């Protein structure tokens, strides 16, 4: 009886530890792609709206924020 209880508790503990120990994969940011996105988006804002550089850079940072 004790061996069965010990085995059951061991299996439950092992499953709990391995089940809770995994973490979601994180996507690494690609700085080259992010910088290219910033340049492209800022250029679009400058061309389309004729806005100033600071405003265009701010909007580009918002547009490329998910890449960070």
Helices and strands as residue ranges (DSSP letters): H 2-21, H 31-49, H 53-63, G 65-67
